[in-house]
Amino acid sequence: MKFIHAADIHLDSPLVGLSAYQDAPADTLRNATREAFQRLVDMALDERVDFMVIAGDLYDGDWEDFNTGVFFARQMRRLQEADIRVFVLHGNHDAESKMTRKLELPDNVSVFTARKPCTFEIEALRVALHGQSFPHAAVVDNLAIAYPAPKSGWLNIGVLHTALEGGTVHANYAPCSLEQLRAKNYQYWALGHVHEFARWGNQCPIVYPGNLQGRHIRETGKRGAVLVTAHGTDVESVERIYCDVLRWTVLDVDVSAAQDMDETVREVHRQLEAKIDTDGERMPLAVRIKLTGATPAHGDLFGRERELRAQVLAQAAALGEGRVWVEKLLVETSPSATPEQIAARMDAVAELQEILSSVDADQTFMARLKGDLDAVLTTIPAEALRSVPSLDGLDDDKLGNLVRATVPAVIARLARSE
């Protein structure tokens, strides 16, 4: 038998970090989670799976657009026509959703109750699925403890939305340990809630499939579900399948050899092109670019992120429309010349470096600087100011950080000009 285990679909959840930009791929962003789920259903039909398990967070909180539910019901009918059953467990986001209470689904869909653990049986396959939905969003009790004993001679699947004990990235809902799950003596645990793929064990696999579609830059890499093959009471294989339609990635570009902005942009273009060729899939990439390295171009790049991003976007467009989208560009370079090397010059630049090296500790100077900056900032529209986080809501800590970042860049630019 074969079944698909998916979780954390978050239908119609927006992709965060792209929509604020005018050049964002709007259609891809708006429909990404739907297209990923439709791909999942296509794979289920192509693989002729026997059933599908969705281990929580099908929806995305108290989302009131019932078109989302209609879309899901339509996809379930496609599976119904192929005689594929679907077992749905509601997670923390589903517990907030009005659709989980009102939407009528085709009769091939079975939903785990929230009152107590329940078991669904597939007699023809001798499969028993045990699970309990979230009654409300913040479930902090260990639900797994009350799950029933396995059915002897059957393939027992535990379905659970949990952070597992010790998880720190996601909210600590329905916490339990790997040892407690193994003690149930099920043959497979279908987990949800954590958006990264993870697997423990071979004879009794405990699996997070990850989410179907990355929604922001913290969810990089391939995304999808798992295809499980079993024979009798033995799980033979757990294979990842990929459904995402836009992939997030972080690209670290070492620009140590670049002399100025133009050479930096060319190096970014070269590495973007290499990234596309390496991935080998014609899929839109949402890329966060980090410029790193001790470089002669540091002074030329500092404070010019917006201009630099515009140039990189032009280079990305040359690689093919819709292939690469730059989510953000961060300049994390440093000067190629060390403070000691600048000091050894014994010239005006070295003297200026010495004067500025401790200026952030000069309270009188910092107070005057803040007064001058505040006067300037009041003339800048709030919307424009928000695009420069280091100046928005300028306080003493921000000002100190700004000075400490600016001084090396000023010295680097002057030293290069000299």
C-alpha positions in Angstrom: 0.0 0.0 0.0 1.0 3.6 -0.5 -0.1 6.8 1.3 0.9 10.4 1.4 1.6 12.2 4.6 1.4 16.0 4.4 1.0 18.8 7.0 1.1 22.6 7.5 -0.5 23.5 4.2 -1.8 26.9 5.3 -4.0 27.3 2.3 -4.1 30.9 1.0 -1.5 32.1 3.5 0.4 35.0 2.0 4.1 34.8 1.3 5.8 37.3 3.6 8.6 39.6 2.5 7.8 40.0 -1.2 4.4 41.6 -1.6 5.7 45.0 -0.3 7.7 45.5 -3.5 6.2 46.8 -6.7 8.2 44.3 -8.8 7.0 41.3 -6.8 5.6 38.3 -8.7 2.0 39.0 -7.6 0.2 36.0 -9.2 2.8 33.5 -7.9 2.6 35.0 -4.4 -1.2 35.0 -4.3 -1.7 31.4 -5.5 1.5 29.7 -4.3 -0.1 27.6 -1.4 -3.0 26.6 -3.7 -0.8 25.5 -6.5 1.4 23.6 -4.2 -1.6 21.7 -2.8 -3.0 21.0 -6.2 0.4 19.5 -7.1 0.1 17.3 -4.1 -3.3 16.0 -5.2 -1.8 15.5 -8.7 0.9 13.4 -7.2 -1.6 11.4 -5.2 -3.5 10.6 -8.4 -0.3 9.8 -10.4 1.0 7.5 -7.7 -2.4 5.8 -7.2 -2.0 6.1 -3.4 -4.5 4.3 -1.2 -5.1 7.3 1.2 -3.7 10.7 2.3 -3.0 12.0 5.8 -3.0 15.7 6.6 -1.5 16.2 10.1 -2.8 19.7 10.9 -2.8 23.4 9.9 -4.7 22.9 6.6 -6.0 26.4 7.0 -4.3 29.6 8.3 -6.1 30.8 11.3 -9.4 32.7 11.4 -9.4 33.2 7.6 -12.9 34.2 6.5 -12.6 33.7 2.7 -14.8 30.7 2.1 -13.3 30.4 -1.4 -10.4 28.7 0.4 -12.7 26.0 1.7 -14.4 25.6 -1.7 -11.0 25.1 -3.3 -10.1 22.4 -0.7 -13.4 20.7 -1.2 -12.9 20.7 -5.0 -9.5 19.0 -4.6 -11.0 16.4 -2.2 -13.6 15.5 -4.8 -10.8 14.8 -7.3 -9.5 12.3 -4.8 -13.0 10.9 -4.2 -13.4 10.1 -7.8 -10.2 8.1 -7.6 -11.4 6.3 -4.5 -8.7 7.9 -2.3 -9.6 8.5 1.3 -8.3 11.5 3.2 -7.8 11.7 7.0 -7.6 15.3 8.3 -6.4 16.3 11.8 -7.0 19.9 12.9 -4.0 21.8 14.3 -3.6 25.1 16.2 -4.4 27.2 13.1 -7.3 25.1 12.1 -8.8 25.5 15.6 -9.1 29.2 14.9 -10.7 28.7 11.5 -14.4 29.2 10.9 -14.2 26.9 7.9 -13.4 23.9 10.1 -16.8 24.3 11.8 -19.0 25.1 8.8 -17.5 23.6 5.6 -19.1 20.4 4.3 -16.6 18.1 2.7 -17.0 15.0 0.4 -17.6 11.7 2.2 -14.1 10.5 1.4 -12.8 12.9 4.0 -12.6 11.9 7.7 -11.8 14.4 10.4 -10.4 13.4 13.8 -12.5 14.7 16.6 -11.2 17.2 19.2 -13.0 15.7 22.2 -10.8 12.7 22.6 -8.5 10.5 20.5 -10.4 8.4 17.9 -9.5 5.7 15.4 -10.4 5.3 11.8 -10.0 1.9 10.2 -9.5 0.9 6.6 -10.6 -2.7 6.7 -9.5 -3.7 3.3 -5.9 -2.6 4.0 -5.9 -3.5 7.7 -4.8 0.0 8.6 -5.8 1.9 11.8 -5.2 5.6 12.1 -5.3 7.2 15.6 -5.5 10.9 16.2 -7.0 13.8 18.0 -7.7 17.3 16.6 -6.9 20.5 18.6 -10.1 21.8 20.4 -8.6 25.3 20.5 -5.4 27.0 19.3 -3.1 26.8 22.4 -3.2 23.1 23.4 -0.4 22.7 26.0 -1.4 19.2 27.2 0.4 16.0 26.0 -2.3 14.5 23.7 -0.3 11.4 22.7 -0.6 9.9 26.2 -4.3 9.1 25.7 -3.9 7.6 22.2 -5.3 4.1 22.1 -3.3 0.9 22.0 -2.3 -0.4 18.6 -4.6 -2.9 16.8 -2.8 -6.2 16.6 -1.8 -7.4 13.2 -2.7 -4.0 11.5 -0.6 -1.1 10.4 -1.1 1.5 13.1 -0.5 5.2 12.2 -0.5 7.9 14.9 -1.5 11.3 13.6 -0.4 14.2 15.9 0.1 17.9 15.7 3.0 18.6 18.1 6.1 20.6 18.7 7.8 17.6 20.4 9.6 18.4 23.6 12.7 20.6 23.2 11.5 22.3 20.1 12.2 26.1 20.1 11.3 27.4 16.7 7.5 26.7 16.9 5.0 27.2 19.8 5.2 24.4 22.3 1.8 22.9 21.5 0.9 19.3 22.5 4.4 18.6 23.7 5.6 15.0 24.0 8.8 13.0 23.6 10.1 10.6 21.0 10.3 7.9 23.7 6.6 8.4 24.5 5.7 8.1 20.8 7.8 4.9 20.4 6.2 3.4 23.5 2.8 3.3 21.7 4.2 0.6 19.4 2.6 2.1 16.3 4.3 1.4 13.0 4.3 5.1 11.8 3.9 8.5 13.3 2.5 11.3 11.0 3.4 14.5 12.7 2.6 18.2 11.9 3.4 21.7 13.2 7.1 21.9 12.6 7.7 23.2 9.0 11.1 21.5 8.4 11.4 17.9 7.3 12.6 15.6 10.0 12.6 11.8 10.5 13.5 9.5 13.4 13.8 5.8 13.3 13.4 3.1 10.6 11.2 0.3 12.1 8.8 2.9 13.5 9.4 6.1 11.5 8.4 9.3 13.3 8.2 12.0 10.6 7.6 15.7 10.0 7.0 16.2 6.3 7.6 19.9 6.5 5.2 22.4 4.9 4.2 22.3 1.2 5.3 25.8 0.3 7.9 28.0 1.9 6.2 31.3 3.0 9.2 33.5 3.9 13.0 33.6 3.9 13.2 31.5 7.1 11.7 28.6 5.1 14.4 28.0 2.5 15.0 25.0 0.3 12.7 22.3 -1.2 9.3 21.9 0.4 6.6 19.2 0.1 5.3 16.0 1.7 6.3 12.3 2.0 5.2 9.2 0.1 5.1 6.2 2.4 5.2 2.6 1.1 4.2 -0.2 3.4 3.6 -4.0 3.2 1.5 -5.5 5.9 2.7 -4.1 9.2 6.1 -3.0 7.8 6.9 0.5 6.6 9.3 -0.1 3.7 10.1 3.4 2.6 9.5 7.1 3.3 10.3 9.2 0.3 10.2 13.0 0.1 8.1 14.5 -2.7 8.3 18.2 -3.6 5.3 20.4 -4.3 6.5 24.0 -3.9 6.1 26.5 -6.7 8.4 29.2 -5.5 11.6 28.4 -3.6 13.3 30.6 -1.0 17.1 30.7 -0.8 19.9 32.7 0.8 22.9 33.4 -1.4 26.1 34.4 0.3 28.3 36.3 -2.2 31.9 36.9 -1.3 32.9 40.1 -2.9 36.4 40.3 -1.5 37.9 40.8 -4.9 35.5 43.5 -6.0 37.0 47.0 -6.3 33.7 49.0 -6.6 29.9 48.7 -7.0 30.1 47.7 -10.7 32.4 44.8 -10.0 30.2 43.8 -7.1 27.1 43.7 -9.3 28.9 41.6 -11.9 29.9 39.1 -9.2 26.4 38.8 -7.9 25.1 38.2 -11.5 27.7 35.4 -11.9 26.7 33.7 -8.7 23.0 34.1 -9.4 23.5 32.4 -12.7 25.4 29.6 -11.1 22.7 29.1 -8.5 20.0 28.7 -11.2 22.1 26.2 -13.1 22.9 24.2 -9.8 19.2 23.9 -8.9 18.4 22.7 -12.4 14.7 23.4 -12.0 12.8 26.1 -13.8 11.2 27.4 -10.7 11.0 31.0 -9.5 13.6 31.6 -6.8 13.1 34.2 -4.1 16.7 35.1 -3.1 18.1 37.0 -0.2 21.6 38.1 -1.2 24.2 38.7 1.5 27.4 40.5 0.4 30.3 39.4 2.5 34.1 39.6 2.7 36.7 42.2 3.4 36.7 44.2 0.2 38.0 47.4 -1.3 34.4 48.1 -2.4 33.2 48.4 1.2 33.2 52.2 1.3 31.5 52.3 -2.2 28.7 49.9 -1.1 27.9 51.3 2.3 24.5 53.0 2.6 23.6 52.2 -1.0 21.6 49.0 -0.6 18.5 50.4 -2.5 20.6 51.5 -5.5 22.5 48.2 -5.4 19.4 46.2 -5.2 18.0 48.0 -8.3 21.1 47.1 -10.2 21.0 43.5 -9.1 17.3 43.3 -10.1 18.3 44.4 -13.6 20.9 41.7 -13.7 18.3 39.1 -12.5 15.9 40.2 -15.2 18.6 39.4 -17.7 18.7 35.8 -16.5 15.1 35.3 -17.6 11.7 36.7 -16.7 10.2 35.1 -13.6 13.3 33.0 -12.7 14.9 35.0 -10.0 13.3 37.5 -7.6 15.5 39.4 -5.1 13.7 39.4 -1.8 16.3 41.5 0.0 20.0 42.5 -0.4 22.1 42.9 2.6 25.6 44.5 2.7 27.6 42.7 5.4 31.1 43.5 4.0 34.0 45.0 5.9 37.0 47.2 4.7 39.9 45.4 3.1 42.3 47.6 5.0 42.5 47.1 8.7 42.6 50.0 11.2 46.2 49.2 11.8 47.0 49.4 8.1 45.2 52.8 7.9 47.1 54.1 11.0 50.4 53.1 9.4 49.8 55.5 6.6 50.6 58.5 8.8 48.4 60.9 6.7 45.2 62.9 7.0 43.1 59.7 6.6 44.9 58.1 9.5 44.5 61.2 11.6 40.8 61.3 10.9 40.4 57.6 11.8 42.1 58.3 15.2 39.7 61.2 15.8 36.6 59.2 14.9 37.6 55.9 16.6 36.1 57.0 19.9 33.6 59.6 18.8 30.7 57.4 19.9 31.8 57.8 23.5 31.9 61.6 23.3 28.5 62.4 24.9 28.6 66.1 23.8 29.3 65.2 20.2 26.6 62.5 20.1 24.0 64.8 21.6 24.8 67.5 18.9 24.7 64.8 16.2 21.3 63.5 17.4 19.9 67.0 17.4 21.1 67.7 13.9 19.8 64.3 12.6 16.4 64.8 14.3 16.0 68.1 12.6 16.7 66.5 9.2 14.5 63.5 9.9 11.4 65.6 10.6 11.5 66.7 7.0 11.4 63.2 5.6 8.0 61.5 4.9 7.3 58.7 7.4 6.9 56.1 4.6 10.4 56.9 3.3 11.9 56.8 6.8 10.5 53.4 7.5 12.5 52.0 4.6 15.7 52.9 6.5 15.4 50.9 9.7 18.6 52.4 11.2 17.1 55.9 11.1 13.5 55.1 11.9 12.8 55.7 15.6 16.3 56.9 16.2 17.4 56.5 19.8 20.7 56.6 21.6 21.4 52.9 21.0 20.6 53.1 17.3 22.6 56.3 16.9 25.7 54.6 18.5 25.3 51.6 16.2 25.0 53.9 13.2 28.1 55.8 14.1 30.1 52.6 14.7 29.0 51.3 11.3 29.5 54.5 9.4 33.0 55.4 10.6 34.8 52.4 9.0 32.9 53.0 5.7 33.9 56.7 5.6 37.5 55.8 6.3 37.5 53.1 3.6 36.0 55.4 1.0 38.4 58.2 1.8 41.4 55.8 1.8 40.4 54.5 -1.6 40.0 58.0 -3.0 43.4 59.0 -1.6 
